[in-house]
Amino acid sequence: MMKRIMFVCKHNSRRSHMAEGYARSMAGDKLEVASAGLDGSQVDPLTIQVMQEEGIDISNHTSNALTEFKPEDFEAVISLCGCGVNLPEAWVTRPIFADWQLDDPAGQSIEVFRTIRDQVRQHVKTLVETVSP
């Protein structure tokens, strides 16, 4: 059975979409990947831009609320913003849970977006290597 990963952030507009894009790119069809936010919003255009610089197109991503998903559908749950403390217990008790606590680039320069993107890439690379079959 294919492992499923959920990336969670507060608004599902920046870091979680970077992680989802990288995981899809790195894992191909070895993993199923989704992202959501404690609250849905919209994908930040700068996030789309910095991911395009990496050759990853996330322009078709939508922002989703975590309530649209069931925790039991995922083996791994990754919080990118320290929001793990605000997640319902069913999400943090999945077989794999991590809280990467990356800074939110909202309202910052494109250079800050690139820095956060690069941090996300490194974390995702390690995660994919760990959980891929």
Buried (B, 14 or more C-beta within 10 A) or exposed (E): EEBBBBBBBBBBBBBBBBBBBBBBBBBEEEBBBBBBBBBBBEBBEBBBBBBEEBEBEBEEBEBBBBEEBEBEEBBBBBBBBBBBEBBEEEBBEBEBBBBBEBBBBBEBEEEBBBBBBEBBBEBBEEBBEEBBE
